[in-house]
């Protein structure tokens, strides 16, 4: 029985080969792997010597030979297969250890197209797939992390059928991931007929949305934007499913602002957001919007955490902080004062938009893909009322709209030019969102008089405008497009409210 070893990552391969040799396997190998094994004193037969066919085409053809693939694919319980192997002088291959050319590592750094193409492995995936198909007869090891398991079972009498099945599934996963990377690297349609998306596990999570649900976090390969997928946890308890969802939402919102900004978020809706000349002031203003809801929430900042802000954060219960860095004294304060506070560091922001970024949502039996909502309005803003907004009102509407697109729909946001005042989220009726936003502002001791209001979609009736006028709103931004637009505009004119059409809806389901 032969074992074929041909690996790019040579971690642990000598130990595996020694165990195989000890248990009666003859070793077949190629190139650098063979040199590694021979250097360790092992007896190895080169694949070219075994097949009688030397490597060709600068190494592109090494293992693509009937003597290799017949040895991998033979069903040893089939007498005809056994006769054919004997007639052709082919020995069965009982174990394959293969890992692939580093295509992912190559394209993650500066490279040429030629370098990428040369790092597309052909022989490796072909051997893995052949061995995985025939897993009842062949153990296929695609991950060096599994060598220890294989060695242990060899020492205990042989590799079990259950382990062979597990290794086969893992090999098919490895080749599928590898091919998906290549398919995604080459130019293709945004929404192709066949969809294959590669993801790599970052970690298993404490639990899912609820403690009885298991969960894990996966990341896209080669992700370059500042996000949770390429973050570091510096301190605190393990992350849960909800922590990651909330931090992702908070991070996307705080990245809307060029100014120093702070966002506090809970249950995937912002409790408050603010900008200021300094971080501490921004944080305090964001907290003032709804300090009750902010208890146990998420804090996102778009500048490294400062000591003053750190002290303010530890004055109440916060679950997680996510920011592009932590000043040394701030980190020392946070880690010493809060044992379980999760501190997440993301890479520095390098622009808020990623044109290629796709949003994906799973439904039962399928998946929905769309461009991520990274715009704010369409074309020129259109003033539709008799009264034009002031410059301060325009700034307040822009601020409100940036927040509104990150609030679960139907959403309405009351704001000044540098802070939220009241947020109405996730109601089936837009007028209910308007009323709740004003109510929450009142509960926080904030005055909605003189605020701007943003709505994520058009007003179907004038009732929400009437509610906004009662709250003291002086300017409204909404996409427009309702069959009752004139009725809504008329209501604004009656109340002396300036209204602007943005031309762009921002539902966030």
BAZA-652166 format. One record per residue (C-alpha): x, y, z. Coordinates in steps of 0.1 Angstrom, whole numbers, padded with zeros to 4 digits. Layout:
<atom c1="X" c2="Y" c3="Z"/>
...
end
This chain:
<atom c1="0000" c2="0000" c3="0000"/>
<atom c1="0013" c2="0034" c3="-0010"/>
<atom c1="0010" c2="0068" c3="0007"/>
<atom c1="0013" c2="0098" c3="-0016"/>
<atom c1="0026" c2="0130" c3="0000"/>
<atom c1="0028" c2="0162" c3="-0020"/>
<atom c1="0024" c2="0194" c3="0001"/>
<atom c1="0031" c2="0230" c3="-0002"/>
<atom c1="0029" c2="0236" c3="0035"/>
<atom c1="0053" c2="0211" c3="0049"/>
<atom c1="0044" c2="0216" c3="0086"/>
<atom c1="0044" c2="0181" c3="0103"/>
<atom c1="0048" c2="0162" c3="0071"/>
<atom c1="0080" c2="0144" c3="0083"/>
<atom c1="0062" c2="0131" c3="0114"/>
<atom c1="0033" c2="0119" c3="0093"/>
<atom c1="0057" c2="0102" c3="0069"/>
<atom c1="0076" c2="0084" c3="0097"/>
<atom c1="0043" c2="0071" c3="0111"/>
<atom c1="0032" c2="0059" c3="0077"/>
<atom c1="0065" c2="0042" c3="0070"/>
<atom c1="0064" c2="0025" c3="0104"/>
<atom c1="0030" c2="0010" c3="0096"/>
<atom c1="0040" c2="-0004" c3="0063"/>
<atom c1="0032" c2="0023" c3="0038"/>
<atom c1="0056" c2="0028" c3="0009"/>
<atom c1="0061" c2="0066" c3="0004"/>
<atom c1="0055" c2="0084" c3="-0029"/>
<atom c1="0063" c2="0120" c3="-0033"/>
<atom c1="0072" c2="0150" c3="-0055"/>
<atom c1="0097" c2="0178" c3="-0057"/>
<atom c1="0102" c2="0198" c3="-0025"/>
<atom c1="0082" c2="0173" c3="-0004"/>
<atom c1="0104" c2="0145" c3="-0015"/>
<atom c1="0136" c2="0164" c3="-0006"/>
<atom c1="0122" c2="0173" c3="0028"/>
<atom c1="0115" c2="0136" c3="0035"/>
<atom c1="0148" c2="0123" c3="0022"/>
<atom c1="0165" c2="0149" c3="0043"/>
<atom c1="0149" c2="0133" c3="0073"/>
<atom c1="0163" c2="0099" c3="0063"/>
<atom c1="0131" c2="0084" c3="0049"/>
<atom c1="0130" c2="0062" c3="0018"/>
<atom c1="0109" c2="0079" c3="-0008"/>
<atom c1="0100" c2="0069" c3="-0044"/>
<atom c1="0096" c2="0099" c3="-0067"/>
<atom c1="0063" c2="0100" c3="-0086"/>
<atom c1="0082" c2="0104" c3="-0119"/>
<atom c1="0102" c2="0072" c3="-0112"/>
<atom c1="0070" c2="0053" c3="-0102"/>
<atom c1="0050" c2="0064" c3="-0132"/>
<atom c1="0079" c2="0063" c3="-0157"/>
<atom c1="0068" c2="0098" c3="-0167"/>
<atom c1="0090" c2="0127" c3="-0156"/>
<atom c1="0076" c2="0161" c3="-0146"/>
<atom c1="0065" c2="0182" c3="-0176"/>
<atom c1="0058" c2="0218" c3="-0185"/>
<atom c1="0078" c2="0234" c3="-0156"/>
<atom c1="0061" c2="0212" c3="-0131"/>
<atom c1="0025" c2="0218" c3="-0143"/>
<atom c1="0022" c2="0181" c3="-0150"/>
<atom c1="0035" c2="0158" c3="-0122"/>
<atom c1="0008" c2="0136" c3="-0107"/>
<atom c1="-0017" c2="0136" c3="-0136"/>
<atom c1="-0010" c2="0100" c3="-0146"/>
<atom c1="-0031" c2="0068" c3="-0148"/>
<atom c1="-0009" c2="0050" c3="-0123"/>
<atom c1="-0016" c2="0077" c3="-0097"/>
<atom c1="-0053" c2="0081" c3="-0103"/>
<atom c1="-0060" c2="0044" c3="-0108"/>
<atom c1="-0043" c2="0039" c3="-0074"/>
<atom c1="-0065" c2="0066" c3="-0059"/>
<atom c1="-0098" c2="0056" c3="-0075"/>
<atom c1="-0097" c2="0018" c3="-0073"/>
<atom c1="-0125" c2="0002" c3="-0053"/>
<atom c1="-0106" c2="-0026" c3="-0036"/>
<atom c1="-0138" c2="-0045" c3="-0029"/>
<atom c1="-0143" c2="-0048" c3="-0067"/>
<atom c1="-0125" c2="-0079" c3="-0081"/>
<atom c1="-0124" c2="-0063" c3="-0116"/>
<atom c1="-0106" c2="-0032" c3="-0102"/>
<atom c1="-0081" c2="-0054" c3="-0084"/>
<atom c1="-0074" c2="-0074" c3="-0116"/>
<atom c1="-0069" c2="-0042" c3="-0136"/>
<atom c1="-0045" c2="-0028" c3="-0110"/>
<atom c1="-0024" c2="-0060" c3="-0112"/>
<atom c1="-0024" c2="-0061" c3="-0150"/>
<atom c1="-0012" c2="-0024" c3="-0152"/>
<atom c1="0013" c2="-0028" c3="-0124"/>
<atom c1="-0005" c2="-0002" c3="-0102"/>
<atom c1="-0003" c2="-0003" c3="-0065"/>
<atom c1="-0033" c2="0010" c3="-0045"/>
<atom c1="-0028" c2="0043" c3="-0027"/>
<atom c1="-0042" c2="0041" c3="0008"/>
<atom c1="-0034" c2="0077" c3="0020"/>
<atom c1="-0029" c2="0110" c3="0003"/>
<atom c1="-0016" c2="0141" c3="0021"/>
<atom c1="-0019" c2="0171" c3="-0002"/>
<atom c1="-0023" c2="0208" c3="0004"/>
<atom c1="-0024" c2="0233" c3="-0024"/>
<atom c1="-0004" c2="0261" c3="-0040"/>
<atom c1="-0009" c2="0294" c3="-0021"/>
<atom c1="-0033" c2="0311" c3="-0044"/>
<atom c1="-0049" c2="0330" c3="-0016"/>
<atom c1="-0016" c2="0342" c3="-0002"/>
<atom c1="-0004" c2="0352" c3="-0037"/>
<atom c1="-0034" c2="0374" c3="-0046"/>
<atom c1="-0035" c2="0389" c3="-0011"/>
<atom c1="-0003" c2="0408" c3="-0018"/>
<atom c1="0011" c2="0427" c3="-0048"/>
<atom c1="0012" c2="0403" c3="-0077"/>
<atom c1="0010" c2="0399" c3="-0115"/>
<atom c1="-0017" c2="0380" c3="-0133"/>
<atom c1="0010" c2="0355" c3="-0144"/>
<atom c1="0019" c2="0349" c3="-0108"/>
<atom c1="-0017" c2="0343" c3="-0098"/>
<atom c1="-0022" c2="0319" c3="-0127"/>
<atom c1="0010" c2="0299" c3="-0118"/>
<atom c1="-0004" c2="0295" c3="-0083"/>
<atom c1="-0036" c2="0278" c3="-0094"/>
<atom c1="-0030" c2="0242" c3="-0084"/>
<atom c1="-0043" c2="0216" c3="-0108"/>
<atom c1="-0028" c2="0183" c3="-0097"/>
<atom c1="-0034" c2="0189" c3="-0060"/>
<atom c1="-0072" c2="0194" c3="-0062"/>
<atom c1="-0075" c2="0166" c3="-0087"/>
<atom c1="-0058" c2="0141" c3="-0063"/>
<atom c1="-0079" c2="0154" c3="-0034"/>
<atom c1="-0111" c2="0150" c3="-0052"/>
<atom c1="-0102" c2="0115" c3="-0065"/>
<atom c1="-0092" c2="0103" c3="-0031"/>
<atom c1="-0122" c2="0119" c3="-0014"/>
<atom c1="-0145" c2="0102" c3="-0039"/>
<atom c1="-0129" c2="0069" c3="-0029"/>
<atom c1="-0127" c2="0077" c3="0008"/>
<atom c1="-0138" c2="0041" c3="0018"/>
<atom c1="-0104" c2="0030" c3="0004"/>
<atom c1="-0083" c2="0061" c3="0007"/>
<atom c1="-0076" c2="0085" c3="0036"/>
<atom c1="-0073" c2="0120" c3="0022"/>
<atom c1="-0056" c2="0145" c3="0044"/>
<atom c1="-0058" c2="0181" c3="0032"/>
<atom c1="-0050" c2="0199" c3="0065"/>
<atom c1="-0018" c2="0195" c3="0085"/>
<atom c1="-0040" c2="0200" c3="0116"/>
<atom c1="-0053" c2="0165" c3="0110"/>
<atom c1="-0019" c2="0147" c3="0109"/>
<atom c1="-0021" c2="0141" c3="0147"/>
<atom c1="-0055" c2="0124" c3="0144"/>
<atom c1="-0042" c2="0102" c3="0116"/>
<atom c1="-0010" c2="0093" c3="0134"/>
<atom c1="-0030" c2="0084" c3="0166"/>
<atom c1="-0053" c2="0061" c3="0147"/>
<atom c1="-0025" c2="0044" c3="0128"/>
<atom c1="-0010" c2="0037" c3="0163"/>
<atom c1="-0043" c2="0023" c3="0174"/>
<atom c1="-0047" c2="-0002" c3="0146"/>
<atom c1="-0058" c2="0018" c3="0115"/>
<atom c1="-0077" c2="0049" c3="0103"/>
<atom c1="-0114" c2="0044" c3="0110"/>
<atom c1="-0141" c2="0047" c3="0084"/>
<atom c1="-0156" c2="0076" c3="0104"/>
<atom c1="-0124" c2="0095" c3="0102"/>
<atom c1="-0120" c2="0088" c3="0065"/>
<atom c1="-0155" c2="0101" c3="0058"/>
<atom c1="-0147" c2="0133" c3="0079"/>
<atom c1="-0114" c2="0138" c3="0060"/>
<atom c1="-0132" c2="0134" c3="0027"/>
<atom c1="-0158" c2="0160" c3="0035"/>
<atom c1="-0130" c2="0183" c3="0046"/>
<atom c1="-0111" c2="0177" c3="0013"/>
<atom c1="-0141" c2="0186" c3="-0008"/>
<atom c1="-0146" c2="0217" c3="0013"/>
<atom c1="-0110" c2="0227" c3="0007"/>
<atom c1="-0112" c2="0223" c3="-0031"/>
<atom c1="-0146" c2="0241" c3="-0032"/>
<atom c1="-0131" c2="0270" c3="-0012"/>
<atom c1="-0100" c2="0270" c3="-0035"/>
<atom c1="-0121" c2="0271" c3="-0067"/>
<atom c1="-0144" c2="0298" c3="-0053"/>
<atom c1="-0114" c2="0320" c3="-0046"/>
<atom c1="-0102" c2="0316" c3="-0082"/>
<atom c1="-0137" c2="0322" c3="-0096"/>
<atom c1="-0140" c2="0353" c3="-0075"/>
<atom c1="-0106" c2="0366" c3="-0086"/>
<atom c1="-0113" c2="0364" c3="-0123"/>
<atom c1="-0137" c2="0389" c3="-0138"/>
<atom c1="-0173" c2="0378" c3="-0136"/>
<atom c1="-0209" c2="0391" c3="-0134"/>
<atom c1="-0219" c2="0408" c3="-0101"/>
<atom c1="-0248" c2="0383" c3="-0097"/>
<atom c1="-0237" c2="0352" c3="-0116"/>
<atom c1="-0260" c2="0323" c3="-0125"/>
<atom c1="-0240" c2="0300" c3="-0103"/>
<atom c1="-0229" c2="0314" c3="-0069"/>
<atom c1="-0200" c2="0301" c3="-0049"/>
<atom c1="-0187" c2="0322" c3="-0021"/>
<atom c1="-0156" c2="0313" c3="-0001"/>
<atom c1="-0156" c2="0320" c3="0036"/>
<atom c1="-0131" c2="0310" c3="0063"/>
<atom c1="-0140" c2="0304" c3="0100"/>
<atom c1="-0128" c2="0331" c3="0123"/>
<atom c1="-0142" c2="0316" c3="0155"/>
<atom c1="-0170" c2="0297" c3="0171"/>
<atom c1="-0192" c2="0320" c3="0192"/>
<atom c1="-0206" c2="0317" c3="0227"/>
<atom c1="-0240" c2="0312" c3="0212"/>
<atom c1="-0264" c2="0325" c3="0185"/>
<atom c1="-0291" c2="0351" c3="0189"/>
<atom c1="-0303" c2="0330" c3="0219"/>
<atom c1="-0283" c2="0308" c3="0242"/>
<atom c1="-0299" c2="0276" c3="0228"/>
<atom c1="-0286" c2="0284" c3="0193"/>
<atom c1="-0250" c2="0274" c3="0183"/>
<atom c1="-0231" c2="0299" c3="0161"/>
<atom c1="-0198" c2="0307" c3="0143"/>
<atom c1="-0183" c2="0337" c3="0126"/>
<atom c1="-0168" c2="0334" c3="0091"/>
<atom c1="-0150" c2="0360" c3="0071"/>
<atom c1="-0145" c2="0367" c3="0034"/>
<atom c1="-0109" c2="0361" c3="0023"/>
<atom c1="-0088" c2="0391" c3="0013"/>
<atom c1="-0111" c2="0416" c3="0030"/>
<atom c1="-0095" c2="0450" c3="0029"/>
<atom c1="-0120" c2="0474" c3="0043"/>
<atom c1="-0119" c2="0482" c3="0081"/>
<atom c1="-0144" c2="0458" c3="0095"/>
<atom c1="-0150" c2="0431" c3="0122"/>
<atom c1="-0137" c2="0404" c3="0099"/>
<atom c1="-0102" c2="0418" c3="0102"/>
<atom c1="-0105" c2="0431" c3="0138"/>
<atom c1="-0086" c2="0420" c3="0170"/>
<atom c1="-0102" c2="0414" c3="0203"/>
<atom c1="-0080" c2="0430" c3="0229"/>
<atom c1="-0099" c2="0423" c3="0260"/>
<atom c1="-0131" c2="0409" c3="0275"/>
<atom c1="-0155" c2="0379" c3="0272"/>
<atom c1="-0159" c2="0358" c3="0241"/>
<atom c1="-0181" c2="0374" c3="0215"/>
<atom c1="-0217" c2="0363" c3="0208"/>
<atom c1="-0237" c2="0363" c3="0176"/>
<atom c1="-0256" c2="0395" c3="0187"/>
<atom c1="-0223" c2="0413" c3="0197"/>
<atom c1="-0210" c2="0409" c3="0162"/>
<atom c1="-0243" c2="0419" c3="0145"/>
<atom c1="-0245" c2="0450" c3="0167"/>
<atom c1="-0209" c2="0460" c3="0163"/>
<atom c1="-0211" c2="0456" c3="0126"/>
<atom c1="-0241" c2="0480" c3="0125"/>
<atom c1="-0225" c2="0505" c3="0148"/>
<atom c1="-0193" c2="0505" c3="0128"/>
<atom c1="-0211" c2="0510" c3="0095"/>
<atom c1="-0229" c2="0540" c3="0110"/>
<atom c1="-0198" c2="0557" c3="0126"/>
<atom c1="-0180" c2="0554" c3="0093"/>
<atom c1="-0206" c2="0577" c3="0078"/>
<atom c1="-0189" c2="0607" c3="0094"/>
<atom c1="-0158" c2="0625" c3="0085"/>
<atom c1="-0159" c2="0644" c3="0118"/>
<atom c1="-0150" c2="0629" c3="0152"/>
<atom c1="-0180" c2="0608" c3="0159"/>
<atom c1="-0195" c2="0584" c3="0185"/>
<atom c1="-0223" c2="0559" c3="0181"/>
<atom c1="-0241" c2="0540" c3="0208"/>
<atom c1="-0262" c2="0511" c3="0195"/>
<atom c1="-0285" c2="0484" c3="0210"/>
<atom c1="-0304" c2="0456" c3="0194"/>
<atom c1="-0292" c2="0466" c3="0159"/>
<atom c1="-0306" c2="0502" c3="0163"/>
<atom c1="-0287" c2="0533" c3="0173"/>
<atom c1="-0296" c2="0547" c3="0206"/>
<atom c1="-0277" c2="0579" c3="0198"/>
<atom c1="-0250" c2="0594" c3="0175"/>
<atom c1="-0231" c2="0626" c3="0176"/>
<atom c1="-0201" c2="0645" c3="0162"/>
<atom c1="-0179" c2="0671" c3="0180"/>
<atom c1="-0145" c2="0687" c3="0180"/>
<atom c1="-0133" c2="0661" c3="0205"/>
<atom c1="-0142" c2="0624" c3="0212"/>
<atom c1="-0154" c2="0628" c3="0247"/>
<atom c1="-0179" c2="0655" c3="0238"/>
<atom c1="-0192" c2="0634" c3="0209"/>
<atom c1="-0196" c2="0604" c3="0232"/>
<atom c1="-0215" c2="0624" c3="0258"/>
<atom c1="-0239" c2="0639" c3="0232"/>
<atom c1="-0246" c2="0605" c3="0217"/>
<atom c1="-0253" c2="0591" c3="0252"/>
<atom c1="-0277" c2="0619" c3="0260"/>
<atom c1="-0301" c2="0609" c3="0232"/>
<atom c1="-0312" c2="0577" c3="0251"/>
<atom c1="-0290" c2="0568" c3="0281"/>
<atom c1="-0317" c2="0543" c3="0293"/>
<atom c1="-0316" c2="0522" c3="0261"/>
<atom c1="-0278" c2="0525" c3="0259"/>
<atom c1="-0274" c2="0505" c3="0291"/>
<atom c1="-0257" c2="0472" c3="0279"/>
<atom c1="-0251" c2="0486" c3="0244"/>
<atom c1="-0223" c2="0489" c3="0219"/>
<atom c1="-0200" c2="0519" c3="0215"/>
<atom c1="-0184" c2="0526" c3="0181"/>
<atom c1="-0159" c2="0554" c3="0176"/>
<atom c1="-0141" c2="0565" c3="0144"/>
<atom c1="-0109" c2="0577" c3="0162"/>
<atom c1="-0087" c2="0559" c3="0187"/>
<atom c1="-0102" c2="0557" c3="0222"/>
<atom c1="-0090" c2="0584" c3="0245"/>
<atom c1="-0086" c2="0583" c3="0283"/>
<atom c1="-0115" c2="0607" c3="0290"/>
<atom c1="-0139" c2="0587" c3="0268"/>
<atom c1="-0127" c2="0555" c3="0284"/>
<atom c1="-0135" c2="0568" c3="0319"/>
<atom c1="-0170" c2="0579" c3="0307"/>
<atom c1="-0176" c2="0545" c3="0291"/>
<atom c1="-0168" c2="0527" c3="0324"/>
<atom c1="-0193" c2="0549" c3="0343"/>
<atom c1="-0221" c2="0527" c3="0330"/>
<atom c1="-0226" c2="0492" c3="0316"/>
<atom c1="-0214" c2="0488" c3="0280"/>
<atom c1="-0210" c2="0454" c3="0263"/>
<atom c1="-0185" c2="0462" c3="0236"/>
<atom c1="-0163" c2="0490" c3="0223"/>
<atom c1="-0152" c2="0490" c3="0187"/>
<atom c1="-0127" c2="0516" c3="0174"/>
<atom c1="-0096" c2="0520" c3="0151"/>
<atom c1="-0072" c2="0518" c3="0180"/>
<atom c1="-0069" c2="0526" c3="0217"/>
<atom c1="-0045" c2="0551" c3="0233"/>
<atom c1="-0023" c2="0533" c3="0258"/>
<atom c1="-0037" c2="0550" c3="0289"/>
<atom c1="-0073" c2="0544" c3="0277"/>
<atom c1="-0066" c2="0507" c3="0272"/>
<atom c1="-0050" c2="0504" c3="0306"/>
<atom c1="-0080" c2="0521" c3="0322"/>
<atom c1="-0106" c2="0500" c3="0304"/>
<atom c1="-0089" c2="0467" c3="0310"/>
<atom c1="-0084" c2="0474" c3="0347"/>
<atom c1="-0119" c2="0487" c3="0354"/>
<atom c1="-0141" c2="0463" c3="0334"/>
<atom c1="-0131" c2="0426" c3="0333"/>
<atom c1="-0157" c2="0415" c3="0308"/>
<atom c1="-0159" c2="0446" c3="0286"/>
<atom c1="-0151" c2="0435" c3="0250"/>
<atom c1="-0126" c2="0458" c3="0234"/>
<atom c1="-0124" c2="0454" c3="0196"/>
<atom c1="-0098" c2="0471" c3="0175"/>
<atom c1="-0104" c2="0474" c3="0137"/>
<atom c1="-0078" c2="0486" c3="0112"/>
<atom c1="-0077" c2="0524" c3="0104"/>
<atom c1="-0105" c2="0536" c3="0082"/>
<atom c1="-0093" c2="0539" c3="0046"/>
<atom c1="-0124" c2="0554" c3="0030"/>
<atom c1="-0160" c2="0546" c3="0040"/>
<atom c1="-0171" c2="0530" c3="0007"/>
<atom c1="-0162" c2="0497" c3="-0010"/>
<atom c1="-0179" c2="0497" c3="-0044"/>
<atom c1="-0176" c2="0459" c3="-0047"/>
<atom c1="-0192" c2="0452" c3="-0013"/>
<atom c1="-0222" c2="0430" c3="-0015"/>
<atom c1="-0248" c2="0425" c3="0013"/>
<atom c1="-0261" c2="0390" c3="0018"/>
<atom c1="-0291" c2="0378" c3="0038"/>
<atom c1="-0300" c2="0342" c3="0042"/>
<atom c1="-0336" c2="0330" c3="0039"/>
<atom c1="-0349" c2="0295" c3="0043"/>
<atom c1="-0338" c2="0276" c3="0012"/>
<atom c1="-0320" c2="0305" c3="-0004"/>
<atom c1="-0299" c2="0337" c3="-0002"/>
<atom c1="-0305" c2="0373" c3="-0012"/>
<atom c1="-0277" c2="0394" c3="-0025"/>
<atom c1="-0276" c2="0432" c3="-0031"/>
<atom c1="-0252" c2="0461" c3="-0033"/>
<atom c1="-0246" c2="0475" c3="0002"/>
<atom c1="-0264" c2="0508" c3="0008"/>
<atom c1="-0235" c2="0532" c3="0007"/>
<atom c1="-0251" c2="0563" c3="-0009"/>
<atom c1="-0271" c2="0590" c3="0008"/>
<atom c1="-0292" c2="0608" c3="-0018"/>
<atom c1="-0297" c2="0607" c3="-0056"/>
<atom c1="-0285" c2="0637" c3="-0076"/>
<atom c1="-0293" c2="0671" c3="-0064"/>
<atom c1="-0315" c2="0676" c3="-0033"/>
<atom c1="-0348" c2="0691" c3="-0042"/>
<atom c1="-0365" c2="0717" c3="-0021"/>
<atom c1="-0403" c2="0712" c3="-0026"/>
<atom c1="-0418" c2="0736" c3="-0001"/>
<atom c1="-0424" c2="0774" c3="-0002"/>
<atom c1="-0398" c2="0779" c3="0026"/>
<atom c1="-0362" c2="0770" c3="0018"/>
<atom c1="-0342" c2="0754" c3="0046"/>
<atom c1="-0314" c2="0773" c3="0063"/>
<atom c1="-0278" c2="0761" c3="0062"/>
<atom c1="-0281" c2="0748" c3="0097"/>
<atom c1="-0313" c2="0729" c3="0088"/>
<atom c1="-0295" c2="0714" c3="0058"/>
<atom c1="-0267" c2="0702" c3="0080"/>
<atom c1="-0292" c2="0688" c3="0105"/>
<atom c1="-0311" c2="0670" c3="0077"/>
<atom c1="-0279" c2="0655" c3="0064"/>
<atom c1="-0269" c2="0643" c3="0098"/>
<atom c1="-0304" c2="0628" c3="0105"/>
<atom c1="-0304" c2="0610" c3="0071"/>
<atom c1="-0269" c2="0594" c3="0078"/>
<atom c1="-0283" c2="0580" c3="0110"/>
<atom c1="-0317" c2="0571" c3="0095"/>
<atom c1="-0303" c2="0547" c3="0069"/>
<atom c1="-0289" c2="0526" c3="0097"/>
<atom c1="-0321" c2="0524" c3="0117"/>
<atom c1="-0344" c2="0495" c3="0112"/>
<atom c1="-0373" c2="0505" c3="0089"/>
<atom c1="-0398" c2="0521" c3="0092"/>
<atom c1="-0374" c2="0548" c3="0106"/>
<atom c1="-0376" c2="0584" c3="0116"/>
<atom c1="-0348" c2="0604" c3="0131"/>
<atom c1="-0349" c2="0638" c3="0148"/>
<atom c1="-0316" c2="0656" c3="0149"/>
<atom c1="-0296" c2="0687" c3="0152"/>
<atom c1="-0266" c2="0693" c3="0129"/>
<atom c1="-0243" c2="0674" c3="0152"/>
<atom c1="-0264" c2="0649" c3="0172"/>
<atom c1="-0295" c2="0628" c3="0173"/>
<atom c1="-0324" c2="0640" c3="0195"/>
<atom c1="-0349" c2="0612" c3="0191"/>
<atom c1="-0350" c2="0580" c3="0171"/>
<atom c1="-0382" c2="0561" c3="0161"/>
<atom c1="-0373" c2="0526" c3="0148"/>
<atom c1="-0389" c2="0496" c3="0133"/>
<atom c1="-0426" c2="0504" c3="0133"/>
<atom c1="-0451" c2="0492" c3="0109"/>
<atom c1="-0465" c2="0527" c3="0106"/>
<atom c1="-0444" c2="0557" c3="0098"/>
<atom c1="-0465" c2="0580" c3="0120"/>
<atom c1="-0459" c2="0556" c3="0149"/>
<atom c1="-0421" c2="0560" c3="0143"/>
<atom c1="-0425" c2="0598" c3="0143"/>
<atom c1="-0445" c2="0597" c3="0176"/>
<atom c1="-0420" c2="0573" c3="0192"/>
<atom c1="-0390" c2="0593" c3="0182"/>
<atom c1="-0405" c2="0624" c3="0197"/>
<atom c1="-0416" c2="0606" c3="0228"/>
<atom c1="-0381" c2="0591" c3="0234"/>
<atom c1="-0366" c2="0626" c3="0230"/>
<atom c1="-0390" c2="0639" c3="0256"/>
<atom c1="-0382" c2="0610" c3="0280"/>
<atom c1="-0345" c2="0618" c3="0277"/>
<atom c1="-0352" c2="0655" c3="0286"/>
<atom c1="-0343" c2="0667" c3="0250"/>
<atom c1="-0363" c2="0693" c3="0231"/>
<atom c1="-0374" c2="0684" c3="0195"/>
<atom c1="-0383" c2="0721" c3="0188"/>
<atom c1="-0361" c2="0733" c3="0160"/>
<atom c1="-0349" c2="0699" c3="0149"/>
<atom c1="-0347" c2="0684" c3="0115"/>
<atom c1="-0364" c2="0651" c3="0107"/>
<atom c1="-0353" c2="0624" c3="0083"/>
<atom c1="-0375" c2="0596" c3="0071"/>
<atom c1="-0361" c2="0565" c3="0054"/>
<atom c1="-0390" c2="0563" c3="0029"/>
<atom c1="-0418" c2="0586" c3="0016"/>
<atom c1="-0447" c2="0597" c3="0037"/>
<atom c1="-0478" c2="0579" c3="0025"/>
<atom c1="-0501" c2="0604" c3="0044"/>
<atom c1="-0497" c2="0638" c3="0060"/>
<atom c1="-0502" c2="0624" c3="0095"/>
<atom c1="-0465" c2="0619" c3="0101"/>
<atom c1="-0458" c2="0656" c3="0091"/>
<atom c1="-0485" c2="0667" c3="0115"/>
<atom c1="-0469" c2="0647" c3="0143"/>
<atom c1="-0435" c2="0662" c3="0134"/>
<atom c1="-0449" c2="0697" c3="0134"/>
<atom c1="-0464" c2="0691" c3="0169"/>
<atom c1="-0429" c2="0681" c3="0180"/>
<atom c1="-0415" c2="0714" c3="0167"/>
<atom c1="-0397" c2="0701" c3="0136"/>
<atom c1="-0387" c2="0729" c3="0112"/>
<atom c1="-0372" c2="0708" c3="0083"/>
<atom c1="-0378" c2="0674" c3="0069"/>
<atom c1="-0358" c2="0653" c3="0044"/>
<atom c1="-0375" c2="0623" c3="0027"/>
<atom c1="-0371" c2="0605" c3="-0007"/>
<atom c1="-0405" c2="0616" c3="-0021"/>
<atom c1="-0424" c2="0595" c3="-0046"/>
<atom c1="-0457" c2="0590" c3="-0029"/>
<atom c1="-0490" c2="0595" c3="-0048"/>
<atom c1="-0498" c2="0619" c3="-0020"/>
<atom c1="-0466" c2="0640" c3="-0022"/>
<atom c1="-0486" c2="0671" c3="-0029"/>
<atom c1="-0508" c2="0665" c3="0002"/>
<atom c1="-0476" c2="0660" c3="0023"/>
<atom c1="-0460" c2="0691" c3="0008"/>
<atom c1="-0491" c2="0711" c3="0015"/>
<atom c1="-0490" c2="0700" c3="0052"/>
<atom c1="-0454" c2="0712" c3="0054"/>
<atom c1="-0464" c2="0746" c3="0039"/>
<atom c1="-0493" c2="0749" c3="0064"/>
<atom c1="-0468" c2="0743" c3="0093"/>
<atom c1="-0440" c2="0764" c3="0078"/>
<atom c1="-0418" c2="0734" c3="0076"/>
<atom c1="-0391" c2="0732" c3="0049"/>
<atom c1="-0391" c2="0699" c3="0030"/>
<atom c1="-0364" c2="0684" c3="0008"/>
<atom c1="-0366" c2="0654" c3="-0014"/>
<atom c1="-0335" c2="0632" c3="-0014"/>
<atom c1="-0347" c2="0609" c3="-0042"/>
<atom c1="-0333" c2="0578" c3="-0025"/>
<atom c1="-0351" c2="0554" c3="-0001"/>
<atom c1="-0331" c2="0538" c3="0027"/>
<atom c1="-0351" c2="0508" c3="0040"/>
<atom c1="-0331" c2="0487" c3="0064"/>
<atom c1="-0350" c2="0455" c3="0070"/>
end
